[in-house]
Amino acid sequence: MAALPPLSKIAGSHAGIYEAYFLQADPSGSGSVGALDAAKFMKKSGLNDTVLSKVWDLSDPTGKGYLEKPGFYSALKYISLVQNGQEMIPSALVNETPPPNLGPVEPVAPPAAGADQWDIKPAEKANYDKVFDSLQPVTGLLSGDKVKPVLLNSKLPMDLLGKIWDLSDCDKDGYLDRDEFAVAMSLVYRARENNPLPPTLPPTMIPPSKRGKAPTLPGAIPVLPPGAVPVLPGVAGIPGAPVPGVAVPPASQPGTGAWVVSAAEKIKTDAMFRNLDTDMDGLVSGVEIRDIFVQSGLNNVVLAHIWYEKISYLTGHPLNIHYARYYYYCSMILQSIRLTISQINILGTPK
């Protein structure tokens, strides 16, 4: 199967309209449009289901079940061909036609030339996509639990796997979409070839779908995600990693100091934890705890640091202990005790 033509050849002089339609169909900026979303969007063309079925088959020739931008542009071009009485064949993708009509649209500037270039080659991406799909993503996302076995099979050290997860989760939502998963797989193969991991993801390694989107917080730490634990479960997420601009001495690493939560505070937080842990599994998810976090009245930067640096990265202790630590942090800050990031780092965990 021949590769699809470049986007500029497909869209011709109507690149702004093609790009605007793609943004309408992919409002989350994931870089791809699933089959159901694409089918619903294409019905706006007014074409019958038989024609739209053929449009889909031609635009997704390998049967991936979703359309990335080249496939979506191709679908729009096929729709334009039919709307203008032309034959719907692959060789016609580069023909100049009027823009497709799928409802009101305001043209937008397409990405600059070269903006879609990516270090991960199409053949590599296709192989990674097959692995991604085999892991049964939910709404186009893989949790750490599903990615973990794949990464562990690489036999790389745990600290490297934690770094790979951190680099790959570009939007820091605690999940990997198919583009982020491709980044993770590419980094795994590079590490297996003894190439050092970069301290930050090079611009050419960042998926085009993730470019130009500022992280929620400095240091690429997002605000609390709904239900996500942002580190790979069972793989060290670089606990105690220094925060830029804050020096943390070796003796101040988490887990080395005396526990700061009093017995009375622990009883109180245990009761709160039991109310949240409705399924009695000893765990609380981001969804279950999010409202409590927000009710603290603390700003998002502080909450995100507590969640990511001091709860999600901790392993080896029951989560009610983590919850108690969180409650203590909030209490101290709410009582106007100035708690710096360095001070947060030295708060201990019970032996």
C-alpha positions as CSV (number, residue, x, y, z in Angstrom):
1,M,0.0,0.0,0.0
2,A,1.5,3.3,-1.1
3,A,2.1,6.0,1.5
4,L,-0.4,8.8,1.6
5,P,0.7,12.1,-0.1
6,P,2.1,15.0,2.0
7,L,-0.5,17.1,3.8
8,S,0.2,20.1,1.6
9,K,-0.5,18.0,-1.6
10,I,-3.8,16.7,-0.2
11,A,-5.1,20.0,1.1
12,G,-3.7,22.1,-1.8
13,S,-4.8,25.8,-1.4
14,H,-7.3,24.9,1.3
15,A,-4.9,23.9,4.1
16,G,-6.5,26.3,6.6
17,I,-9.9,24.6,6.1
18,Y,-8.5,21.1,6.4
19,E,-6.6,22.0,9.5
20,A,-9.6,23.6,11.1
21,Y,-11.8,20.6,10.4
22,F,-9.1,18.4,11.9
23,L,-9.0,20.5,15.1
24,Q,-12.8,20.3,15.3
25,A,-12.7,16.5,15.1
26,D,-9.7,16.3,17.5
27,P,-10.5,18.9,20.2
28,S,-8.3,17.3,22.8
29,G,-5.2,17.5,20.5
30,S,-4.4,13.8,20.7
31,G,-3.2,13.8,17.1
32,S,-5.7,11.1,15.9
33,V,-9.5,10.7,15.5
34,G,-11.1,7.4,16.5
35,A,-13.5,5.5,14.2
36,L,-16.7,6.5,16.0
37,D,-15.7,10.2,16.3
38,A,-14.7,10.2,12.6
39,A,-17.9,8.6,11.5
40,K,-20.0,11.1,13.4
41,F,-18.0,14.0,12.1
42,M,-18.1,12.8,8.4
43,K,-21.8,12.5,8.5
44,K,-21.8,16.3,8.4
45,S,-20.9,16.0,4.8
46,G,-24.4,14.8,3.9
47,L,-23.0,11.8,2.0
48,N,-24.7,8.4,2.5
49,D,-23.3,5.7,4.7
50,T,-22.2,3.5,1.8
51,V,-20.0,6.3,0.4
52,L,-18.7,7.2,3.9
53,S,-17.8,3.6,4.5
54,K,-15.7,3.6,1.3
55,V,-14.1,6.9,2.4
56,W,-13.1,5.3,5.7
57,D,-11.6,2.2,4.0
58,L,-9.5,4.3,1.7
59,S,-8.4,6.6,4.4
60,D,-7.5,3.8,6.8
61,P,-5.9,1.3,4.4
62,T,-4.1,-0.6,7.1
63,G,-7.2,-1.0,9.3
64,K,-5.8,0.8,12.4
65,G,-9.2,1.9,13.5
66,Y,-8.3,5.6,13.8
67,L,-7.2,8.4,11.6
68,E,-4.1,10.4,12.2
69,K,-3.8,13.7,10.4
70,P,-2.7,12.3,7.0
71,G,-5.6,9.8,7.0
72,F,-8.1,12.5,8.2
73,Y,-7.0,14.9,5.5
74,S,-7.4,12.1,3.0
75,A,-10.9,11.4,4.2
76,L,-11.7,15.1,3.7
77,K,-10.3,15.1,0.2
78,Y,-12.3,12.0,-0.7
79,I,-15.4,13.7,0.6
80,S,-14.6,16.8,-1.5
81,L,-14.1,14.6,-4.6
82,V,-17.5,13.1,-4.2
83,Q,-19.2,16.4,-3.4
84,N,-17.8,17.7,-6.6
85,G,-18.7,14.8,-8.8
86,Q,-15.2,13.4,-9.1
87,E,-14.1,9.8,-8.8
88,M,-13.0,8.7,-5.4
89,I,-9.6,7.1,-6.1
90,P,-6.2,7.4,-4.3
91,S,-4.5,9.0,-7.3
92,A,-7.0,11.8,-7.1
93,L,-5.8,12.8,-3.6
94,V,-3.4,15.4,-5.1
95,N,-6.0,16.9,-7.5
96,E,-7.0,20.5,-6.8
97,T,-10.7,20.6,-5.8
98,P,-12.9,23.0,-3.9
99,P,-12.7,22.5,-0.1
100,P,-14.8,19.8,1.5
101,N,-18.1,21.0,3.0
102,L,-18.7,19.6,6.5
103,G,-20.4,22.6,8.0
104,P,-19.3,26.0,9.2
105,V,-15.5,26.4,9.7
106,E,-13.1,29.2,10.2
107,P,-9.8,28.5,8.5
108,V,-6.7,28.3,10.7
109,A,-3.1,28.6,9.9
110,P,-1.6,25.1,9.4
111,P,1.6,24.2,11.3
112,A,4.7,25.7,9.9
113,A,6.7,23.6,7.4
114,G,8.6,20.9,9.2
115,A,6.6,21.3,12.4
116,D,5.2,17.7,11.9
117,Q,8.7,16.2,11.5
118,W,9.3,13.5,14.1
119,D,12.3,11.4,15.0
120,I,10.1,8.3,15.1
121,K,9.7,7.0,11.6
122,P,6.4,5.9,10.1
123,A,7.5,2.2,10.0
124,E,8.6,2.4,13.7
125,K,5.4,4.1,14.6
126,A,3.3,1.5,12.9
127,N,5.0,-1.3,14.9
128,Y,4.6,0.6,18.2
129,D,0.9,1.2,17.3
130,K,0.3,-2.5,17.0
131,V,1.7,-3.0,20.5
132,F,-0.3,-0.1,21.8
133,D,-3.5,-1.5,20.4
134,S,-2.7,-5.0,21.8
135,L,-2.7,-3.5,25.3
136,Q,-6.4,-2.6,25.0
137,P,-6.3,1.2,25.6
138,V,-9.3,2.8,27.1
139,T,-10.5,6.0,25.3
140,G,-7.1,6.0,23.5
141,L,-5.0,5.9,26.7
142,L,-2.9,3.3,28.5
143,S,-2.5,3.4,32.3
144,G,0.8,2.6,34.0
145,D,-0.5,-0.8,34.9
146,K,-0.9,-1.7,31.3
147,V,2.4,-0.2,30.1
148,K,4.4,-1.7,33.0
149,P,4.8,-5.3,31.7
150,V,6.1,-4.0,28.3
151,L,8.7,-1.8,29.9
152,L,9.8,-4.4,32.4
153,N,10.3,-6.9,29.5
154,S,13.1,-4.6,28.3
155,K,15.2,-5.7,31.4
156,L,16.4,-2.1,31.8
157,P,17.1,-0.8,35.3
158,M,14.1,0.5,37.3
159,D,15.6,4.0,37.5
160,L,15.8,4.2,33.7
161,L,12.3,2.9,33.3
162,G,11.0,5.5,35.6
163,K,12.8,8.2,33.6
164,I,11.4,6.8,30.4
165,W,7.9,7.0,31.7
166,D,8.5,10.6,32.9
167,L,9.9,11.7,29.5
168,S,7.2,9.9,27.6
169,D,4.2,11.3,29.5
170,C,4.5,14.6,27.7
171,D,1.2,16.1,29.0
172,K,1.8,14.7,32.5
173,D,-1.8,13.3,32.8
174,G,-0.6,9.9,34.2
175,Y,-1.4,8.0,31.0
176,L,0.2,7.4,27.6
177,D,-1.6,7.9,24.3
178,R,-0.4,6.2,21.2
179,D,2.1,9.0,20.4
180,E,3.5,9.0,23.9
181,F,3.7,5.3,23.9
182,A,5.8,5.4,20.7
183,V,8.1,7.8,22.5
184,A,8.4,5.4,25.4
185,M,9.2,2.5,23.1
186,S,11.7,4.5,21.1
187,L,13.5,5.5,24.3
188,V,13.5,1.9,25.5
189,Y,15.3,0.7,22.3
190,R,17.8,3.6,22.5
191,A,18.5,2.8,26.1
192,R,19.0,-0.9,25.3
193,E,21.6,0.2,22.7
194,N,23.4,2.0,25.6
195,N,22.5,5.4,24.4
196,P,22.0,7.8,27.4
197,L,18.6,9.1,28.1
198,P,18.2,12.9,27.5
199,P,17.5,15.0,30.6
200,T,14.5,16.4,28.8
201,L,12.8,15.3,25.6
202,P,14.4,16.9,22.5
203,P,12.0,18.9,20.4
204,T,12.3,16.5,17.5
205,M,11.2,13.6,19.9
206,I,8.1,15.4,21.1
207,P,5.1,14.1,19.2
208,P,3.7,16.8,16.8
209,S,0.4,16.4,18.6
210,K,2.0,17.6,21.8
211,R,4.0,20.5,20.5
212,G,3.2,24.1,21.4
213,K,1.3,23.1,24.6
214,A,2.7,24.5,27.7
215,P,2.9,22.2,30.7
216,T,0.3,22.9,33.4
217,L,3.0,23.7,36.0
218,P,6.7,24.5,35.9
219,G,8.8,21.4,35.6
220,A,6.1,19.7,33.6
221,I,4.1,18.7,36.7
222,P,0.4,18.9,35.9
223,V,-2.5,19.7,38.1
224,L,-4.2,16.7,39.7
225,P,-5.4,14.4,37.0
226,P,-8.8,12.7,37.3
227,G,-8.1,9.2,38.6
228,A,-4.5,9.0,37.4
229,V,-1.4,8.0,39.3
230,P,1.3,9.7,37.2
231,V,4.2,7.2,37.8
232,L,4.5,3.8,36.4
233,P,3.2,1.5,39.2
234,G,6.0,-0.6,40.7
235,V,8.7,1.4,38.8
236,A,10.5,4.1,40.7
237,G,9.5,7.6,39.5
238,I,12.8,9.0,40.6
239,P,11.6,9.5,44.2
240,G,13.0,12.6,45.8
241,A,14.2,14.1,42.5
242,P,15.3,17.6,43.2
243,V,13.0,20.4,42.2
244,P,14.7,23.0,40.0
245,G,16.2,25.7,42.1
246,V,15.9,23.8,45.3
247,A,18.8,22.0,46.8
248,V,18.0,18.9,48.8
249,P,20.9,17.4,50.7
250,P,21.2,13.6,50.7
251,A,20.2,13.3,54.3
252,S,16.9,15.0,53.4
253,Q,15.6,12.4,51.1
254,P,12.0,11.1,51.8
255,G,11.8,8.2,54.2
256,T,14.8,9.1,56.4
257,G,13.2,11.4,59.0
258,A,10.9,10.9,61.9
259,W,7.2,10.7,61.1
260,V,5.5,14.1,61.6
261,V,1.8,13.0,61.8
262,S,0.6,12.8,65.4
263,A,-1.5,9.9,66.7
264,A,-4.6,12.2,66.9
265,E,-4.1,13.4,63.4
266,K,-3.6,9.8,62.2
267,I,-6.9,8.8,63.7
268,K,-8.7,11.7,62.0
269,T,-7.2,11.0,58.6
270,D,-7.8,7.2,58.9
271,A,-11.5,8.0,59.3
272,M,-11.5,10.3,56.3
273,F,-9.6,7.7,54.3
274,R,-12.2,5.0,55.1
275,N,-14.9,7.3,53.9
276,L,-13.1,7.7,50.6
277,D,-12.1,4.1,50.2
278,T,-15.5,2.9,49.2
279,D,-14.4,-0.4,47.8
280,M,-12.3,-1.2,50.8
281,D,-9.2,-2.1,48.8
282,G,-6.8,0.1,50.8
283,L,-6.3,2.4,47.9
284,V,-7.8,5.7,46.8
285,S,-7.7,6.9,43.2
286,G,-7.3,10.5,41.9
287,V,-11.1,10.6,41.3
288,E,-11.9,9.6,44.9
289,I,-9.5,12.0,46.5
290,R,-9.7,15.0,44.1
291,D,-12.5,16.8,45.8
292,I,-10.8,16.6,49.1
293,F,-7.7,18.1,47.6
294,V,-9.6,20.9,46.0
295,Q,-11.5,21.6,49.3
296,S,-8.3,22.3,51.0
297,G,-8.2,25.7,49.4
298,L,-4.6,25.4,48.4
299,N,-3.4,26.6,45.0
300,N,-2.9,24.1,42.3
301,V,0.9,24.4,42.3
302,V,1.1,23.3,45.9
303,L,-1.5,20.5,45.5
304,A,0.2,19.2,42.4
305,H,3.6,19.1,44.2
306,I,2.1,17.2,47.2
307,W,0.3,14.7,44.9
308,Y,3.2,14.0,42.5
309,E,6.3,14.4,44.6
310,K,5.1,13.2,48.0
311,I,2.2,10.7,47.4
312,S,2.3,9.2,44.0
313,Y,6.1,8.5,44.1
314,L,6.0,6.7,47.5
315,T,5.9,3.0,47.5
316,G,6.0,0.4,50.3
317,H,3.5,2.0,52.7
318,P,-0.3,1.7,52.8
319,L,-2.1,4.6,51.2
320,N,-3.7,5.7,54.4
321,I,-0.3,6.7,55.5
322,H,0.2,8.8,52.4
323,Y,-3.2,10.3,52.9
324,A,-2.2,11.3,56.5
325,R,1.0,12.9,55.2
326,Y,-1.0,14.9,52.6
327,Y,-3.5,16.0,55.3
328,Y,-0.6,17.1,57.5
329,Y,1.0,19.2,54.7
330,C,-2.3,20.9,54.0
331,S,-2.9,21.6,57.6
332,M,0.5,23.2,58.0
333,I,0.1,25.4,55.0
334,L,-3.4,26.4,55.9
335,Q,-2.1,27.5,59.4
336,S,0.2,29.9,57.6
337,I,3.3,27.9,58.4
338,R,5.7,28.6,55.6
339,L,6.6,25.2,54.2
340,T,9.1,25.3,51.4
341,I,9.6,22.5,48.9
342,S,12.8,21.7,50.6
343,Q,11.0,21.3,53.9
344,I,8.3,19.1,52.3
345,N,11.1,16.8,51.1
346,I,12.4,16.1,54.5
347,L,9.2,15.1,56.1
348,G,9.6,11.5,57.0
349,T,7.6,8.3,56.7
350,P,7.0,5.8,59.5
351,K,9.3,2.9,59.5
